[in-house]
Amino acid sequence: MQRISVVGTSGSGKTTLARQISQCLAIPHLELDYLHWEPNWVEVPDEVFRNRVSQALSGNSWVVDGNYSIVRDIVWARADTVIWLDYSWPVVMSRILWRTFSRVVTQQEVCNGNRETWQKSFFSSDSILLWALQTYSKNRRRYPLLFQAAEYAHLKIVQLRSPTAAQSWLSSLH
């Protein structure tokens, strides 16, 4: 387990778990958001994003977090393990609500100087909360099908159904 992709609905804790895995295994951690978003929430063109991801994952060991389907083929082709944070709806929604509220209040940087705002987070069609609502069920249907695809047969799949299961699994790495 040296090339790991952590996936799950927005707010499930992908970045936190990926960071913990990185520290535990002493391998680099990469957040796809940093490669996808420029300052002022400007998305990079798909080909630029794909090139950035290809370059960033050229090493022999890494842990990456993110769900971007446009680069899934690159990430998963190079990965040996996918960790799927498949948490319940109440867990995911409570986490994303708390995280978003906290980021707005503290003005914590998300990536590349970008910050969440009241307007963008709670009153916009680009809301991360709305995104989580729209993608939660889709992800739960899509990932099991993707894991069965022939091109991903090489992957070890670790499905974690709760934060407690994730911490227990992480403890087993030590």
Secondary structure as the mmCIF struct_conf table of DSSP 4:
data_model
#
loop_
_struct_conf.conf_type_id
_struct_conf.id
_struct_conf.beg_label_comp_id
_struct_conf.beg_label_asym_id
_struct_conf.beg_label_seq_id
_struct_conf.end_label_comp_id
_struct_conf.end_label_asym_id
_struct_conf.end_label_seq_id
STRN STRN1 ARG A 3 GLY A 8
BEND BEND1 THR A 9 THR A 9
TURN_TY1_P TURN_TY1_P1 SER A 10 GLY A 11
BEND BEND2 SER A 12 GLY A 13
HELX_RH_AL_P HELX_RH_AL_P1 LYS A 14 LEU A 25
TURN_TY1_P TURN_TY1_P2 ALA A 26 ALA A 26
STRN STRN2 HIS A 29 GLU A 31
HELX_RH_AL_P HELX_RH_AL_P2 LEU A 32 HIS A 36
STRN STRN3 TRP A 37 GLU A 38
HELX_RH_3T_P HELX_RH_3T_P1 PRO A 39 TRP A 41
STRN STRN4 VAL A 42 GLU A 43
HELX_LH_PP_P HELX_LH_PP_P1 VAL A 44 PRO A 45
HELX_RH_AL_P HELX_RH_AL_P3 ASP A 46 ALA A 56
TURN_TY1_P TURN_TY1_P3 LEU A 57 LEU A 57
BEND BEND3 GLY A 59 ASN A 60
STRN STRN5 TRP A 62 ASP A 65
HELX_RH_AL_P HELX_RH_AL_P4 SER A 69 ARG A 78
BEND BEND4 ASP A 80 ASP A 80
STRN STRN6 THR A 81 LEU A 85
HELX_RH_AL_P HELX_RH_AL_P5 TRP A 89 THR A 106
TURN_TY1_P TURN_TY1_P4 GLN A 107 GLN A 107
STRN STRN7 GLU A 109 CYS A 111
TURN_TY1_P TURN_TY1_P5 ASN A 112 GLY A 113
STRN STRN8 ASN A 114 ARG A 115
HELX_RH_AL_P HELX_RH_AL_P6 TRP A 118 PHE A 122
BEND BEND5 PHE A 123 SER A 124
TURN_TY1_P TURN_TY1_P6 SER A 125 ASP A 126
HELX_RH_AL_P HELX_RH_AL_P7 ILE A 128 PHE A 147
TURN_TY1_P TURN_TY1_P7 GLN A 148 GLN A 148
BEND BEND6 ALA A 149 ALA A 149
HELX_RH_3T_P HELX_RH_3T_P2 ALA A 150 TYR A 152
TURN_TY1_P TURN_TY1_P8 ALA A 153 HIS A 154
STRN STRN9 LYS A 156 LEU A 160
BEND BEND7 SER A 162 SER A 162
HELX_RH_AL_P HELX_RH_AL_P8 PRO A 163 LEU A 173
#
